Amino acid sequence: MSIASTLAFRDLRRGGRGLLLLAMCLFLGTAALAGIGSLSAAMLAALDAQGRAMLGGDVELVVSQRRATPAELAAFAAAGPVAEVVSLRAMAHKGDQDTLVELRGVDDRWPLVGRFRLAPSALAARPHGTQVAIAPALADRLGARIGDTIRLGTQPFRVIGLIVEEPDRLGAGFSLGSPALVDMAGLDASALLQPGSLYRSGYRIALPDPARAEVVGKRLAARFPDAGWTPRTTENAGRGLRGGIATLGQFLLLVGLAALAIAGVGVGSGVTAYLTARTKMVATLKVLGARSTLIARLFLIELALVGAGGMLPGLALGAMVPWIVARVAGDALPITPRLALYPLPLVTAAVLGTLVALLFALPALAQARRVPAATLLRDALAETGRPSWRVLAAMTALLGGLVALAVWSAADHLLAAGFVAAIAGLVLLLWLVGIALRRLLARLPRPRAPLPRLALANLHRPGAATDRLVVALGLGFSLFVALAVIDASLSAELAGSAPARAPRFSPPTFPQRKPRRSAPRCYAPRQTPGSRRSRRCAARSSRSRVFRRRSSRRSPPTPGCSAATAR
């Protein structure tokens, strides 16, 4: 063991409690970053693992306001087993209660992937005919129980059970109402699919080779180019939920970086106070022949040991966050996290904590190296000079690495770069405010009372931590204010955008086509050629032929419209 290591262990055994602030700050900062990263990674991993079940197959072809033709169904069936799902919004009625529901009609082959499950008290495994399975929230809202009758469209349906597990529900995206499920016969009996109804038809295909899902989807959509088909694969399943989780994780990561910056200020203050208390020891070692390099290695070993003692428990706590969240709030999450150990968030948190600790502790370490041996005899404070260019270069490199890693680990690099720049600008502004405050306090008249005089002197004396205290308090207060303002703004936006009284459901209105003007016709009896009445009828017939030619040049009806609508 080297001399520096031996001295470091002895010093820590004798007075290591002075670095407790360093350990606490690094523990909290790394635990926050590791926990946020691990939870976000666990949620995204769960989405990736359940992507096939969320989609309901390997590829899905979607079309709006119509169902597939026999030729299209034959093309889909040639690629693999097909399940049809028709989804729309409708009103469910029971007595004087009515509410909006997300109604889905499924065929007998649904679901191709996963398992559909009802509560144990269900009357059947799945709905058939005029039977419906509803979500527990819908049952509570309507006051419906198993065996009761509710009305969907023009058809009464009997409730056979409460939905417990619906494998492709998350892949359906945002929904305004509670789920309700019927089969295709029940959907046809409800008479909800009429010309002008807003519904979407999806055809899920289970492929022999799931790796060719994207190729098969594009090929089938290109086979019917004018039909309006949109292919979806497992990568598109739950895209909105995936984006929401990524955005929330990025927001929490930025909050964690701000908390780590505050912890860095605490690290700098704790290291400065600890090394200031070791001034006599440093002077004694220099009197005995120790070089500045040995002093720097001694304190670096101490900081590394204490920092590791604070970061390792923080990383362990952060790695356990997915288990803790799944146990405490698993039912409130849209998807259960995939419980595993994710090394990348832990390594990122450890590197960020190390860079922050070195960045804020480096000035104090450089100051400890410059403690002269004569301090042991004179009992005077060492003059705090400006850091050398080597120290400034090292701090610049550490800051660059910290910014690069913070931007790289974020989903939105531009937003992360702007946030880091704002934090740096806020730290600089608060530091200048602290310096200005020290100078202002130094120019104030000294109070006559001893206690206020000592308090004022401690704020502007050489080596006072007033500027660092201003930075720490300002950063913490700014973070809390920002979170409070964001919460108040979102709450006010949600409260202001939703009217106090609004219709439960507003059906869309479609512009009515103007009735076609009939061409002028001549009902005159047989006339003598060349007579005045005959010439008038011939002119009307000529105008009629021109009108019919102009009408035939009109654009054909939109594909997907019914024949009645086209007429």
Secondary structure, DSSP 8 states (H G I E B T S, - for coil): --HHHHHHHHHHHHHGGGGHHHHHHHHHHHHHHHHHHHHHHHHHHHHHHTHHHHHTSSEEEEEESS---HHHHHHHHHHS-EEEEEEEEEEEEETTEEEEEEEEEE-TT--SSS--EE-TT-SSSS--SSEEEE-HHHHHHHT--TT-EEEETTEEEEEEEEEEE-TTTGGG---SSEEEEEEHHHHHHHT---TT--EEEEEEE--SSGGGHHHHHHHHHHHSTTTT-EEEETTTTTHHHHHHHHHHHHHHHHHHHHHHHHHHHHHHHHHHHHHHHTHHHHHHHHHTT--HHHHHHHHHHHHHHHHHHHHHHHHHHHHTHHHHHHHHHTTTSSS----S--HHHHHHHHHHHHHHHHHHHHHHHHHHHT--TTHHHH----------HHHHHHHHHHHHHHHHHHHHTSSSHHHHHHHHHHHHHHHHHHHHHHHHHHHHHHHS---SSHHHHHHHHHHHSTT--HHHHHHHHHHHHHHHHHHHHHHHHHHHHHHHHS-SS--S------------------------TTSHHHHHHHHHHHHHHHHHHHHHTS----TT--HHHH-
